[in-house]
Amino acid sequence: MSENSMHEEIDTLLAIPKEALAAHIEMAIAQEPSRKYLLLMQYSQCLLRHQMNIDGLPTIYAQVAEECDDEKLVGLAYWIWGVHLIEVKSDLDGGIEKIDKARSISDVFNQSIISIISKNLKDKDYQTAALWSYCLAKDPKYTAAAHQILGKIFMLLKEYESAIGALEESLDADENNPDTLLMLIEAYLQINEEEASMEYQLQYLQVVPDDVEVLINTAIHYHKKEDFYRAMAYYTRALKIEPNNTYVYLNIAKLYVTIEEDYKTAIEYLNKLVELIETKKVGIKTQINTYGLLCYCHQQLTQFEEMEEYAVKFGQLSKLDNKDSTSDFNNPNTQPGNDAEEEEEEE
């Protein structure tokens, strides 16, 4: 029987007065004994719709599961029985036991769980989504996916330590999953465990070596630790992928200024950035940083004519940015950054 025809039969049964429904089913079974278990399942659905004899439903499910020789119907009985125990009786262990039996018959029931979780997440019903994720995780084939979903739920709830536990379990089952690794990177940052976050960041880059944002974040990590060579290595990798990335040029210049005190090389990178400023729409804060740092570098090299040239631009831009144009460019912000500032190609 098709799913549509089964729904049509249930609709027909629902049109029968409630008080006559049980007698009607008994008569139908007597007339068509070969359809007994299908009729019983349809009867159970009608009782659910009418909210009648709810406590007696497991008896029907048990009868179908234990007596019927139609495997699909048995799987359906175990599935609905399990859902009933979980959602009506709050019996998670009992429900999972029945659902496991349904899943042993057909993988379609795992897909049903995933659909339920998706709907729960869409409705922001995180508690129910988590409950079904625990259920899904009982099947070894879905352990990684289920714990990844749990990790996502805990991230949304800002329960970062719980998220880490779930995500690391997911990673145990599906090593090097990039989505899981990204969530672990963020979760550890949220609890200020930067070194643990960095471990997963490096692991992620082994899987997705061309993720520019993560490359830059890794470079910034080493930059802040004044590890010039590692920072430069990751900035360079990012530039190979995005040769016009203004933030990378600015950060490399800062790297040479703060760690190497190599003002000439810093100027070389800043000049490339000036070229990009002239050909691209670059955010005003990036421009201010660029010209301020150029002023500082030329001052350190006693190149006062060049310093004055960039000081004028620095002052003009500072006014546009509603800041005092007399800002002290002798002490520029040399901390590396990766702020999401506007930067678009000109059409």
N, C-alpha and C positions, 0 to 999 in steps of 0.2 A: 504494500500500500504506500502511495506517495505521501509526502508530508502535507501537501495541500488537501488531499482527500481526508486525511486523518483530522485535520483542523475543521473541515466541513462537517464531519461526523460529530465532533465535539460540539460544534455550534448547534447542530440539530438536537443533541442531548440537552444542551443548556436551555432550549426552548420548552422542554418538558417541565411541568411544575415540580418544584423541589421534593414535595412529599411523595411524588409518584416515581421519582428517579430510580430508587433502589429496586422497586418492583419491575420497572421497565428493563433494567439491566439483567435481572434474573430471567425474565422472559426471553430476552435476546440471546442470552447464553444457552438457554434450553433449546431455542430454535437453531442456533448456530454454534454448537459446542467447539468447533475448530477455531472459532474466533474468541474463545473465552478470555484469554489473557490480554488480548488487545482491547476487548471491551472493558475489562477490569482497569486497565491503564487509563482508558478514556473516562471511565467512571471516577477514577481518582482525580483527574484533572477537573472534572465538573465539581467535585466536592471542594477542591481548592478554590475554584472561582466563586462558589457559593459560600465559602468559609464554613462548611459543614463537616462535622465528624473529623476534624483535623487530627486529633489524637489517634484515630483509627487508621489513618493512611498507611503507616508503616506495615500494618498487617497485610494490606493489599500488595504493597511493594514486595514484601517477603514471600507472599504466595506466588507472585509472578516469577521472582528471581529463583525460587527453589523448584518450581514445578514446570515452568515453560521450557520448551526445547528450541525456541526461536532465539538464537544468540543475540540478535539486535535488540529484541524486546527485553531480554534479560539485562543487557547492558544499560538500556534506558531505565529499567526498574531500579537497578543499583544506583544509577546517577541521580534520579529524582529522589530516591531514598536518602542518599548522602546529602543532597542540597537541603532536604527537609530537616535532617538532623542538625546541620550547621546553622541554617538561617532561622528555623523555627524553635529548635530545642537548644541551640547554642552548644551543641555537642560536637566540638571540633574533631576529637579523636574518633568518635563513632562515625561521623560524617566522612572523614578521610578514609576510613576503612572501607566503607561502601563505595566511595568514589574510586578508590584504588582497584576494586573489583571491576568497576565499569571500564576503567582505563586499560585493564588487562585484556579486555575484550576488543576495544577499539580506541585508536589514538584520537578519534574525533572528540572525545570527551576532554582531552587536554586542550584542544582548540577551543572548546566551550569555556573552559576555565580562563583562558587567555582573553576571550571576548568579554567575560564577566569583569575581569581585572581592568580591561581597557575602558569599559563603561564606568566602573567605579572611579577610575582616575579622572575621566572626563567630568564626572559629577563631583569631583573633589571629596569623594567618600574614601579617604585614605585608610581608615581603620578596616573597612570591609575589603578593600583592595589588598591590604597587608595580609589579612586572614586567608584570602584565596591564594595569595602568593606562597604562603607557607604550605598550603595544600598542594600547589603545583610543584613545589620543591621536593615533594616526596618521591616523584618520579625521577630517577637518575638522568634521564634524557633531558629533563627540563630544569635541573638543579641550578645550572649557571644562569639561565634566563630568569628564573624565579627570584634568585637572590639579587640579581641586578635590578629587577623591578623593586624589590624591597629596599635596596640601597637608594633608588630614586625617590621612593616614598619618604624615607627618613630624611633625605636631603631637603625635600619640599617642606617637611615638618621642622627643619633646622635641628634635627637630632643627629648631629654629625658623628658622634662616637658609635651610635647604633648603625648609621649608614656605613661607616668603615667596616664594622663587623660583617655586615651583609655583603658588601662589595668584595671584601677579601675572600669570603666563602665562594662567591661567584668566580673570582679569579682562580681559585684552586681548581674549579671544574672546567674553566675555559681560560687557560693561560694566555695572556697578552691580548685580551679583548680590548680594543682601543676605547670604546665607550665606557667600560668599567674603569679603565685606567684614568680617563679624564675626570670621572666623578671622584675617584680616590685622591687625585691631585688637589681638587677643590676642597674635598672634605678635610684633608689634613691641613690645608691652609686656613680653613675656618676655625680650627682649634689651635692655630699658631704652632703647628708641628712642621716647620718649613723643611727640615732635613728629610723627614719621611715623605713629604710631598715631592721633594726633588728626586728621591729614589724612584718613585713611580713616573715622574716626568722623564727621567732618562730611559726608563723601560719603555715608555710610550714612544719616544723618539726612535727607538729601535724598530718599532712596528710601523710608525708613520713618520718617516724621516724628513718629510717636506712640509710639516705643519709650521708655518712661519711664526704664528703667535706663540707657540710653545717654544720654538727655537729662541725667540727674543726673550721670553720669560726666563729661560734657562741662562741665557747670556747675562741678563740683569741680575740673576741670583749670584753668579760668579763675580760680576762687576762690583756688586755691593761688598763682596768679600775681598775685593782688591786682588782677585786672581786674574791677572791680565790675560794670560795665554788662553785659558779656558773660555773666558768671556769673549775674547776676540774670535776664537774658533767658532762659537755659536753665532755671533753677529755675522761673520763671514758666510756661514752656511745660509743664513737668512737672506743675505744680499744676493747670493747666487740664484735664489728662487725669485726674489723680488728686488731687482737691481735699482728700483726707484723708491725704495722704502725710506722716507725722510727720517723716521724715528731711529732707524738703525744708523744712518750717517751721523745724526746728532749724538747718539749714545756712544758711538765709536770715538767721536771727537772728545766727548767728556772723559772717556776711558784714557785717552792719551794725555789729557790735561791733568787729571787727578792722580793717576798712578805713575805714568812715565814722565810727566812734566815735559812732554815732547810737543811743544807748541806749534812747530812747523808742520808736523804730520797732522795735528789736529786741524790746522788751517786748511790743509789739503782736503780733508773730508768735509769741512764746513764750506769750502768753495764749491764742492760738488752739490752740496745742499742748496747753496745760493742759486746754482744753475737750475735745480729742480723748482725752487721757489719762483723763478722767472718763467718757467714753462708749465707749472701746475698750479692748481688752487690748493695752497697749503695753509693750514690753520694759523691764525695770528699768533698764538702762543708759541708755536714752533718757530715762526719767523723771529719773534722777540728773543727767544732762547738762542737762535742761530746768530743774530747780529750782536747780542750781548756777549756771547762767547767769543765771537770774532774780535770784538773790542778788547776783551780781556787778553786774548792770545797775542794780539799785535802790541798791546801795552807791555806784556812780559818780554817781548822781543825789541822793545823801544822803537817800534815802527809807528810813530805817533801820527803821521799823515794818514796811514790806512786806518788807524784807530779812530781818528776823527770822522773819516768817511762813514764808517759803520755806526759810530755814535749818533750821527744825524738820523740814520734809518731807525736805530734803536729807539731814539726819543720820539720820532714820529709815530711809530707803531705803538709805543707805550701810551701815547695820548689817545690813539684809536681804541686801545683796550681799556680806556678809562683808568689808566694808572698814571702816577706821577712820572713825567718824562725824565726827571732827574734821578730815576732809580739807579742805584749803584751797580754799574756793569763791571766794576772792578771785583765784585764778589758774585759772579753769576751762579745760578743754580746748576751745580754740576752733578746732582744726583741723577742716575739713569732713570728713564721713564718710558712708559708705553701707554700713555693716555689715549683714549679713543676720541681723538680730535678729528674734525672734518678734514677730508683730503680727497679731492675728486679730480679726475682728469678733465681738462677743458674740452668742450665739444668744438 
